[in-house]
Amino acid sequence: MFSEGQIIFAILFIIGFSILLAIAYKKDYKLHQKYYKGSIWVLLAFICFIGLIAAIKYFFI
């Protein structure tokens, strides 16, 4: 489906992008601790809400 060159490019792109993402996150870690202190609770609430919707769909539909 994909040529060998496309697969190599995709692998190198994913590796490079992941490295740049990790460097950027490490650089901004202190700011994240300061400004996004309670954001984990928002994430957990969102995941629970999606889980609740999925459970309602599974059990009642």
KOLMAR-551381 format. One record per residue (C-alpha): residue in one letter; residue number from 0; z, y, x. Coordinates in nm, 3 decimals, padded with zeros to 5 digits. Each point is the difference from the previous one (the first is absolute). Example, Ala and Ser with C-alpha at 12.3 -4.5 7.8 and 13.67 -1.06 7.14 Angstrom:
! residues 2
resn->a resi->0 zz->00.780 yy->-00.450 xx->01.230
resn->s resi->1 zz->-00.066 yy->00.344 xx->00.137
***
This chain:
! residues 61
resn->m resi->0 zz->00.000 yy->00.000 xx->00.000
resn->f resi->1 zz->00.087 yy->00.243 xx->00.283
resn->s resi->2 zz->-00.167 yy->00.010 xx->00.337
resn->e resi->3 zz->00.197 yy->-00.066 xx->00.317
resn->g resi->4 zz->-00.022 yy->00.368 xx->00.095
resn->q resi->5 zz->00.140 yy->00.111 xx->-00.335
resn->i resi->6 zz->00.294 yy->-00.239 xx->00.031
resn->i resi->7 zz->00.077 yy->00.120 xx->00.353
resn->f resi->8 zz->-00.019 yy->00.362 xx->-00.114
resn->a resi->9 zz->00.233 yy->-00.068 xx->-00.294
resn->i resi->10 zz->00.256 yy->-00.173 xx->00.222
resn->l resi->11 zz->-00.008 yy->00.279 xx->00.259
resn->f resi->12 zz->00.021 yy->00.265 xx->-00.272
resn->i resi->13 zz->00.304 yy->-00.166 xx->-00.161
resn->i resi->14 zz->00.174 yy->-00.034 xx->00.338
resn->g resi->15 zz->-00.075 yy->00.361 xx->00.098
resn->f resi->16 zz->00.098 yy->00.140 xx->-00.339
resn->s resi->17 zz->00.327 yy->-00.196 xx->00.002
resn->i resi->18 zz->00.088 yy->00.129 xx->00.347
resn->l resi->19 zz->-00.072 yy->00.361 xx->-00.098
resn->l resi->20 zz->00.199 yy->-00.041 xx->-00.321
resn->a resi->21 zz->00.300 yy->-00.139 xx->00.190
resn->i resi->22 zz->-00.014 yy->00.284 xx->00.255
resn->a resi->23 zz->-00.015 yy->00.262 xx->-00.276
resn->y resi->24 zz->00.290 yy->-00.160 xx->-00.187
resn->k resi->25 zz->00.211 yy->-00.022 xx->00.316
resn->k resi->26 zz->-00.072 yy->00.365 xx->00.072
resn->d resi->27 zz->00.110 yy->00.112 xx->-00.349
resn->y resi->28 zz->00.297 yy->-00.238 xx->-00.037
resn->k resi->29 zz->00.269 yy->00.271 xx->00.032
resn->l resi->30 zz->-00.171 yy->00.220 xx->-00.258
resn->h resi->31 zz->-00.023 yy->-00.295 xx->-00.238
resn->q resi->32 zz->00.374 yy->-00.059 xx->00.035
resn->k resi->33 zz->00.070 yy->00.366 xx->-00.079
resn->y resi->34 zz->-00.239 yy->00.073 xx->-00.287
resn->y resi->35 zz->-00.050 yy->-00.338 xx->-00.170
resn->k resi->36 zz->00.360 yy->-00.121 xx->-00.006
resn->g resi->37 zz->00.009 yy->-00.148 xx->-00.353
resn->s resi->38 zz->-00.360 yy->-00.111 xx->-00.028
resn->i resi->39 zz->00.089 yy->-00.371 xx->00.028
resn->w resi->40 zz->00.160 yy->00.019 xx->-00.346
resn->v resi->41 zz->-00.319 yy->00.145 xx->-00.147
resn->l resi->42 zz->-00.198 yy->-00.286 xx->00.154
resn->l resi->43 zz->00.243 yy->-00.261 xx->-00.136
resn->a resi->44 zz->-00.008 yy->00.158 xx->-00.347
resn->f resi->45 zz->-00.381 yy->-00.003 xx->00.005
resn->i resi->46 zz->-00.011 yy->-00.366 xx->00.104
resn->c resi->47 zz->00.252 yy->-00.091 xx->-00.272
resn->f resi->48 zz->-00.203 yy->00.189 xx->-00.259
resn->i resi->49 zz->-00.321 yy->-00.181 xx->00.096
resn->g resi->50 zz->00.193 yy->-00.330 xx->-00.005
resn->l resi->51 zz->00.133 yy->00.081 xx->-00.347
resn->i resi->52 zz->-00.350 yy->00.073 xx->-00.129
resn->a resi->53 zz->-00.127 yy->-00.327 xx->00.150
resn->a resi->54 zz->00.292 yy->-00.193 xx->-00.153
resn->i resi->55 zz->-00.060 yy->00.149 xx->-00.344
resn->k resi->56 zz->-00.368 yy->-00.087 xx->00.023
resn->y resi->57 zz->00.077 yy->-00.354 xx->00.118
resn->f resi->58 zz->00.269 yy->-00.080 xx->-00.259
resn->f resi->59 zz->-00.127 yy->00.184 xx->-00.309
resn->i resi->60 zz->-00.378 yy->-00.004 xx->00.025
***
